[in-house]
Amino acid sequence: MSLATTSSASASTSADIRRHELAAFLRSRRERISPEQVGLPPTSRRRTPGLRREEVALLAAVGVTWYTWLEQGRAIQVSSQVLDSVARTLLLDRNERAHLFALAGAEDPTPVVDCPTVTPAVRLLLDQLEPMPALVLNSRYDILAHNRAYTRIAGDLEAMPFEDRNVLWLAFTDSYFSSVLVDREAAQEAIVARFRAAMAEHSAERVWTNLLQRLREASPDFEALWARHEVEGLGNGLKRFTIPGVGLLRFDYTNLWLGPNAHTRLVAYTPVDEETRSRLEQLNAAE
């Protein structure tokens, strides 16, 4: 058997498994809903619990045969709009809805977007991490929140326009952050590769493309790195900063996810050695 034949068979098997999982999932969701929940009159003569297939089809405004085939795991064309109607009819919650579209291999036309708001609990946590620098980032590297200690390595963020409060922007422009960042070239390479990996899911979103365009116009270094098409996953690591009047600070930085998806995260900088800890306390005491 050729490699192409093996690959094709594997893809076919994967699709078959997904369709059967989709069929079982739809049946389980249909059987848990009573007619009364969707405004239908109750009947006593039902052989199976929940709604009938034809009732789901009627409420979702799809063909009975099409919906029956969908629940039978047949290889039929499934549109996002029809799946949206089925999801609403079956009263799916946000997790069930995401699961439905994932099994169907379709794009959700109205995806649920996690709110990026930083909660009071997260702000309290940032404050409690003092004197260690900490900030909250989204996957686009926008700085959503930070503690005072972080301004000692990033500069006065509150004095900047919101669109400039972005780690990519700070790393590639004439900022205080870029001036004190040691190993700047390696850090720039890593962040561009991670940004490109993250942008794969957002390439059509204006806020992402606007940031990309700004960076390409502002920095030839960014433009050169972007042209390499390197990608890299998120990870923890080491960052070094040379602060005027204090000296070298060496930190381990750790990503702490603030939700079920790898989007918004708290990044904490912890001293690698006693010398850094002592200098950090000296920097804190100077204020």
Secondary structure, DSSP 8 states (H G I E B T S, - for coil): --HHHHHHHHHHHHHHHHHHHHHHHHHHHHHT--GGGGT----S--SSSS--HHHHHHHHT--HHHHHHHHTT------HHHHHHHHHHTT--HHHHHHHHHHHT---SS---------HHHHHHHHHTTTS-EEEE-TT-BEEEE-HHHHHHH--GGGS-GGG-BHHHHHHSS-HHHHHBSSHHHHHHHHHHHHHHHHTTTTT-HHHHHHHHHHHHH-HHHHHHHTTT-------EEEEEEETTTEEEEEEEEEEESSSSSSSEEEEEEESSHHHHHHHHHHHHT-
